Amino acid sequence: MSKLLVEKEPKPRSLVLRLKTGVCRFELCLTRGQHGNSVLVSKVCQVIGVQIKQRKLSDEVAEHLERMIRKGELAEAERLPSERELMRQFGVGRPSIREALLHLSKMGLVEVRSGERARVTRPTPQFVLDALSGPARHMISAPGGVQDFQSARLFFEVGLARNAAVNATPEDIESLKAALEMNRQSIGDLRRFERTDVDFHYVLAVITRNRIFTAVHAALAEWLLEQRRTTLAEGEDRKAYEAHRKIFEAIAARDPDGSEAAMRRHLEYVSRRYLEIARPM
């Protein structure tokens, strides 16, 4: 059974509305902010276990600004009000405003620079994946981590190869052919070959016309850089080039099954070679 109580707090100009049920108590407090405006603070108290959950003022501010950005009330590239104006609008102190802006910055929704008002931004696929970079490196360093990422890359790039065979334009085929030729010319120069290897695979991601796929490709290439350098040795560059050539020929022939098979053989060979080299003696 619920019970509603309205109480005046000892604190001047403060009114508390309490709703009690059998398991929790909800408090809604209307009080005066430091600048004379009304401030609403909510708190949920769980009676069982005496657990209290109270939202921080900065969370309330961040949620409100995020909602305004999502609804378009604050447009991309628009400047937010100054910290002082935000303090006045929300009736909170500077630390709460700065904490809220920092939270939105980590979400990619605002850009915060010293001495300037925060500016609304739009999160990009690259921003999202950059935020995952730290956790991804920890996952790779865990037992079996490299193999998990190799499997993810195989699944991803097999799809890119099939897509290219079906959807590549004549201009795309020419771009892929040029990347293959640069790859051939770099045989014998392992550092240069490493770059042209990445470039060849990158063209396949570009063919999708999807920024998420190009960002995922760039992230996987960075996260698996140690694997690529471990497996690339004298003589292996020519093998990699020949694998690329077969992938290109299948794509140019508009053969999705052949493209998938060629990419799968290429990446499975790279994975096996890495395991042989990295396996403890």
C-alpha positions as CSV (number, residue, x, y, z in Angstrom):
1,M,0.0,0.0,0.0
2,S,1.3,3.5,-0.9
3,K,1.2,6.5,1.3
4,L,1.7,10.1,0.1
5,L,3.1,12.7,2.4
6,V,3.8,16.4,1.9
7,E,6.3,17.9,4.3
8,K,8.0,21.2,4.9
9,E,11.7,20.8,5.5
10,P,13.5,22.8,8.3
11,K,15.5,24.3,5.5
12,P,13.9,27.6,4.4
13,R,11.8,27.7,1.2
14,S,12.0,23.9,0.7
15,L,9.2,21.5,0.1
16,V,9.5,17.7,0.0
17,L,6.9,15.3,-1.6
18,R,7.4,11.7,-0.3
19,L,5.7,8.6,-1.8
20,K,6.1,5.5,0.4
21,T,5.4,1.9,-0.7
22,G,6.2,-1.4,0.9
23,V,9.6,-1.6,-0.6
24,C,10.8,1.9,-1.4
25,R,10.4,5.6,-0.7
26,F,10.5,8.2,-3.5
27,E,11.4,11.8,-2.6
28,L,10.8,14.9,-4.8
29,C,12.3,18.0,-3.3
30,L,11.6,21.5,-4.6
31,T,14.0,24.1,-3.2
32,R,15.6,27.3,-4.1
33,G,18.9,27.3,-6.0
34,Q,21.8,29.6,-5.2
35,H,20.6,32.1,-7.9
36,G,17.0,32.2,-6.7
37,N,15.6,29.8,-9.2
38,S,13.7,26.5,-8.4
39,V,15.7,23.3,-8.3
40,L,14.1,19.9,-8.5
41,V,16.0,17.0,-6.9
42,S,14.8,13.4,-7.0
43,K,15.9,10.5,-4.8
44,V,14.8,6.9,-4.6
45,C,15.4,5.1,-1.3
46,Q,15.0,1.3,-1.1
47,V,13.9,0.2,2.3
48,I,14.8,-3.4,1.9
49,G,18.6,-3.6,2.3
50,V,18.7,0.2,3.1
51,Q,20.1,0.9,-0.4
52,I,20.0,4.5,-1.5
53,K,20.2,5.6,-5.1
54,Q,20.6,9.4,-5.7
55,R,21.4,10.9,-9.1
56,K,24.2,13.4,-9.3
57,L,23.3,16.9,-10.4
58,S,25.9,16.6,-13.3
59,D,24.0,13.5,-14.6
60,E,20.8,15.5,-14.7
61,V,22.4,18.3,-16.6
62,A,24.2,16.0,-19.0
63,E,20.9,14.0,-19.7
64,H,19.0,17.3,-20.4
65,L,21.7,18.6,-22.8
66,E,21.9,15.2,-24.5
67,R,18.2,15.2,-25.0
68,M,18.3,18.7,-26.5
69,I,21.1,17.7,-28.9
70,R,19.2,14.5,-29.9
71,K,16.0,16.5,-30.7
72,G,17.9,19.1,-32.7
73,E,17.3,21.9,-30.2
74,L,21.0,22.3,-30.1
75,A,22.4,21.9,-33.7
76,E,25.7,20.5,-34.8
77,A,28.5,23.1,-34.6
78,E,26.3,25.3,-32.4
79,R,28.0,26.8,-29.3
80,L,26.5,26.0,-25.9
81,P,25.8,28.8,-23.5
82,S,28.8,29.8,-21.3
83,E,29.4,27.9,-18.1
84,R,28.1,30.8,-16.1
85,E,24.9,30.8,-18.1
86,L,24.5,27.1,-17.8
87,M,25.0,27.4,-14.0
88,R,22.2,30.0,-14.0
89,Q,19.8,27.9,-16.1
90,F,20.3,24.7,-14.2
91,G,20.8,26.2,-10.7
92,V,24.0,24.2,-10.1
93,G,27.6,25.0,-9.5
94,R,30.5,25.1,-11.9
95,P,31.9,21.6,-11.0
96,S,28.5,20.0,-12.0
97,I,28.5,21.9,-15.3
98,R,32.1,20.9,-16.1
99,E,31.5,17.3,-15.1
100,A,28.4,17.2,-17.4
101,L,30.3,18.7,-20.3
102,L,33.1,16.2,-19.8
103,H,30.6,13.3,-19.9
104,L,29.1,14.6,-23.1
105,S,32.6,15.1,-24.6
106,K,33.4,11.4,-23.9
107,M,30.2,10.5,-25.8
108,G,31.4,12.6,-28.8
109,L,28.5,15.0,-28.5
110,V,30.4,18.2,-27.6
111,E,33.9,19.5,-28.1
112,V,35.4,21.3,-25.1
113,R,38.4,23.6,-25.4
114,S,40.0,25.7,-22.8
115,G,38.8,29.3,-22.9
116,E,36.0,28.6,-25.4
117,R,32.3,27.7,-25.1
118,A,31.6,24.0,-25.7
119,R,30.5,23.2,-29.3
120,V,28.0,20.5,-30.4
121,T,29.6,17.8,-32.4
122,R,28.4,14.6,-34.1
123,P,30.0,11.3,-33.1
124,T,31.8,9.6,-36.0
125,P,32.4,5.8,-36.5
126,Q,36.1,6.5,-36.0
127,F,35.4,8.3,-32.7
128,V,33.4,5.3,-31.5
129,L,36.1,2.8,-32.4
130,D,38.8,5.0,-31.0
131,A,37.0,4.9,-27.7
132,L,37.2,1.0,-27.9
133,S,40.9,1.0,-28.7
134,G,42.0,0.7,-25.0
135,P,39.7,-2.2,-24.2
136,A,40.5,-3.9,-27.5
137,R,44.2,-3.9,-26.7
138,H,43.6,-5.5,-23.4
139,M,41.4,-8.1,-25.0
140,I,44.1,-8.9,-27.6
141,S,46.7,-9.3,-24.9
142,A,44.6,-11.9,-23.1
143,P,45.0,-15.6,-23.8
144,G,43.4,-16.3,-27.1
145,G,42.8,-12.7,-27.8
146,V,44.7,-12.5,-31.1
147,Q,42.9,-15.5,-32.4
148,D,39.5,-13.9,-31.6
149,F,40.4,-10.8,-33.5
150,Q,41.8,-12.8,-36.4
151,S,38.5,-14.6,-36.6
152,A,36.6,-11.3,-36.5
153,R,38.9,-9.9,-39.3
154,L,38.3,-13.1,-41.4
155,F,34.5,-12.8,-41.0
156,F,34.7,-9.1,-41.9
157,E,37.0,-9.2,-44.8
158,V,35.4,-12.3,-46.4
159,G,32.2,-10.1,-46.6
160,L,34.2,-7.2,-48.1
161,A,35.5,-9.5,-50.8
162,R,32.1,-10.8,-51.7
163,N,30.6,-7.3,-51.7
164,A,33.4,-6.1,-54.0
165,A,32.8,-8.9,-56.5
166,V,29.1,-8.0,-56.7
167,N,29.0,-4.2,-56.3
168,A,32.4,-2.8,-57.4
169,T,32.2,-0.2,-60.2
170,P,34.8,-0.1,-63.0
171,E,36.4,2.7,-61.1
172,D,36.6,0.6,-58.0
173,I,38.2,-2.2,-59.9
174,E,40.8,0.3,-61.2
175,S,41.5,1.5,-57.7
176,L,42.0,-2.0,-56.5
177,K,44.3,-2.8,-59.4
178,A,46.4,0.3,-58.7
179,A,46.7,-0.8,-55.0
180,L,47.7,-4.3,-56.1
181,E,50.4,-2.8,-58.4
182,M,51.8,-0.7,-55.5
183,N,51.8,-3.8,-53.4
184,R,53.8,-5.7,-56.1
185,Q,56.3,-2.9,-56.4
186,S,57.0,-3.0,-52.7
187,I,58.1,-6.6,-52.6
188,G,61.5,-6.8,-51.0
189,D,60.9,-3.7,-48.8
190,L,59.0,-5.0,-45.8
191,R,58.1,-1.7,-44.2
192,R,56.7,-0.4,-47.5
193,F,55.0,-3.7,-48.2
194,E,53.3,-3.5,-44.9
195,R,51.7,-0.1,-45.8
196,T,50.7,-1.3,-49.3
197,D,49.2,-4.5,-47.8
198,V,46.9,-2.4,-45.6
199,D,46.1,-0.1,-48.5
200,F,45.0,-3.0,-50.7
201,H,42.6,-4.3,-48.1
202,Y,41.4,-0.8,-47.3
203,V,40.2,-0.3,-50.9
204,L,37.8,-3.3,-50.3
205,A,36.3,-1.4,-47.4
206,V,36.0,1.8,-49.4
207,I,34.0,-0.1,-52.0
208,T,31.1,-0.6,-49.5
209,R,30.5,3.2,-49.4
210,N,30.0,2.8,-45.7
211,R,32.0,4.9,-43.2
212,I,31.4,2.3,-40.5
213,F,33.2,-0.4,-42.5
214,T,36.2,1.8,-43.3
215,A,36.5,2.7,-39.7
216,V,36.3,-0.9,-38.6
217,H,38.9,-1.8,-41.2
218,A,41.3,0.9,-39.9
219,A,40.7,-0.2,-36.3
220,L,41.4,-3.9,-37.0
221,A,44.5,-3.0,-39.0
222,E,45.8,-1.1,-36.1
223,W,44.9,-3.6,-33.4
224,L,46.4,-6.5,-35.4
225,L,49.5,-4.6,-36.4
226,E,51.7,-6.8,-34.2
227,Q,50.4,-9.9,-36.0
228,R,51.1,-8.4,-39.4
229,R,54.6,-7.5,-38.5
230,T,55.2,-10.9,-36.9
231,T,54.1,-12.9,-40.0
232,L,55.8,-10.6,-42.6
233,A,59.3,-11.8,-43.3
234,E,61.6,-12.2,-46.4
235,G,59.8,-14.3,-48.9
236,E,56.4,-13.9,-47.1
237,D,55.8,-10.6,-48.9
238,R,55.7,-12.4,-52.3
239,K,53.3,-15.0,-50.9
240,A,51.0,-12.2,-49.6
241,Y,51.1,-10.4,-52.9
242,E,50.2,-13.6,-54.8
243,A,47.2,-14.0,-52.4
244,H,46.2,-10.4,-53.1
245,R,46.4,-11.0,-56.9
246,K,44.1,-14.0,-56.7
247,I,41.6,-12.0,-54.6
248,F,41.7,-9.2,-57.2
249,E,41.3,-11.6,-60.1
250,A,38.2,-13.1,-58.6
251,I,36.7,-9.7,-57.8
252,A,37.5,-8.5,-61.3
253,A,35.8,-11.6,-62.7
254,R,32.7,-10.8,-60.7
255,D,33.0,-14.1,-58.8
256,P,31.8,-13.7,-55.2
257,D,32.4,-17.3,-54.3
258,G,35.9,-17.2,-55.7
259,S,36.6,-13.9,-54.0
260,E,35.5,-15.3,-50.6
261,A,37.5,-18.4,-51.0
262,A,40.7,-16.5,-52.0
263,M,40.3,-14.1,-49.1
264,R,39.6,-17.0,-46.7
265,R,42.7,-18.9,-47.8
266,H,44.8,-15.8,-47.5
267,L,43.8,-14.9,-43.9
268,E,43.7,-18.5,-42.7
269,Y,47.3,-18.9,-43.8
270,V,48.3,-15.6,-42.0
271,S,46.6,-16.9,-38.8
272,R,48.3,-20.3,-39.0
273,R,51.7,-18.7,-39.6
274,Y,51.2,-16.3,-36.6
275,L,50.4,-19.2,-34.3
276,E,53.4,-21.2,-35.4
277,I,55.7,-18.2,-34.8
278,A,54.1,-17.1,-31.5
279,R,53.7,-20.6,-30.0
280,P,56.0,-21.0,-27.0
281,M,58.8,-23.4,-27.6
